[in-house]
Amino acid sequence: MNTKRSRLLGIGGVFFLCVASYGLQGCKKEPPSSGAEKSVLEREIQKGHREIGLALYEKGKSLEAIEEFKKAIADNTADVAVYYNLASAYYDEEMVHDAIGMYTKVIEMAPDHAEAHYNLGLILIDEGSCDEGIRELRKVLEIDPRHENAAYSLGDAYYDCEKIDDAIETWKTLLKDNPEDSILHYNLGVAYREKGQLDPAISELEKALEGNPNDRHIQQLLKQLTTKKKKAVKSSGKGKNMKKVEEKKNK
């Protein structure tokens, strides 16, 4: 009873304000919805789980999108886009194994889906599956030789997987089209350092520094390697001098 009474009082109160404000005219009625507004509303209602999931994912609502994508799969309205975005949503939510399975599904449906191969490759590398990850990145370049991100990532993958020579060759190839790329020069400098090749390492770091003269990290690494080289030369010189002294004593 109290609830009903309060509702009626509320409605009555609104009517009183309308009369007081507008006289005998009473409350002004809102104009009816236009045909355009109705059509938009109808389209929203008619949207399926596929469209809703894609819209949610675009807004960054991964968990909600996942549920809609699952429903789209259940009612057989899912296409490659649904599976691809579902895989990406899984990865965004750190559901790595689900993401791997879904990217694999995308590739089964569309073997030349470059981005599915690319994302799967990156995940596999992060998970320590080097050979499988590298294979996926190389597949991307077979599908799209101009896929720059895949080429750069392949070099990084080789390096992370301790395939230093392959990393060097990949970065050197990329430098042919981007000779002033300071990142590539830096990567090569680090790779040559790993192989104990100080001269090419220093040379590449100097080129990297030309592109980023204020980069303290490059400066410090270049200084370390230059100092190391000087010490090595000095140590080597001492050895020769000692040998000469020994030869003189023997005479």
Residue pairs with C-beta under 8 A, 6 or more apart in sequence:
14 27
15 26
15 27
18 26
18 27
19 26
22 28
33 41
47 55
48 72
48 75
48 77
49 68
49 69
49 71
49 72
49 75
49 77
50 68
50 69
50 72
50 77
50 78
50 79
50 81
50 82
52 68
53 65
53 66
53 67
53 68
53 69
53 71
53 72
53 82
53 85
53 86
54 65
54 81
54 82
54 85
56 64
56 65
56 68
57 65
57 69
57 85
57 88
57 89
62 89
62 92
62 93
63 89
63 93
65 85
65 86
65 89
66 86
66 89
66 90
66 93
69 78
69 82
69 83
69 85
69 86
69 89
70 86
72 78
72 82
73 82
73 83
73 86
80 106
80 109
80 110
80 113
83 102
83 105
83 106
83 109
84 102
84 103
84 106
84 113
84 115
84 116
86 102
87 98
87 99
87 102
87 103
87 105
87 106
87 116
87 119
88 99
88 119
90 96
90 98
90 99
90 102
91 99
91 119
91 123
96 123
96 127
99 119
99 123
100 120
100 123
100 124
100 127
103 116
103 119
103 120
103 123
104 120
106 113
106 116
107 113
107 116
107 117
107 120
110 116
112 143
114 140
114 143
114 144
114 147
114 150
117 136
117 137
117 139
117 140
117 143
118 136
118 137
118 140
118 147
118 149
118 150
118 153
120 133
120 136
121 133
121 134
121 135
121 136
121 137
121 139
121 140
121 150
121 153
121 157
122 133
122 137
122 153
123 133
124 130
124 132
124 133
124 136
125 133
125 134
125 137
125 153
125 157
125 160
125 161
126 133
127 133
130 157
130 160
130 161
130 163
133 157
133 161
134 154
134 157
134 158
134 161
134 163
137 150
137 153
137 154
137 157
138 154
140 147
140 150
141 147
141 150
141 151
141 154
144 150
151 170
151 173
151 174
152 174
154 170
155 167
155 170
155 171
155 174
155 187
156 167
156 187
158 164
158 166
158 167
158 170
159 167
159 187
159 190
159 191
164 191
164 194
164 195
167 187
167 191
168 188
168 191
168 192
171 184
171 187
171 188
171 191
172 188
174 181
174 184
175 181
175 184
175 185
175 188
178 184
180 211
181 211
182 207
182 208
182 209
182 210
182 211
182 212
182 215
183 208
185 204
185 205
185 207
185 208
185 211
186 204
186 205
186 208
186 218
188 200
188 201
188 204
189 200
189 201
189 202
189 203
189 204
189 205
189 208
189 221
189 222
189 225
190 201
190 221
191 201
192 198
192 200
192 201
192 204
193 201
193 221
193 225
198 225
198 228
198 229
198 232
199 229
201 225
202 222
202 225
202 226
202 229
205 218
205 221
205 222
205 225
206 222
208 215
208 218
209 215
209 218
209 219
209 222
212 218
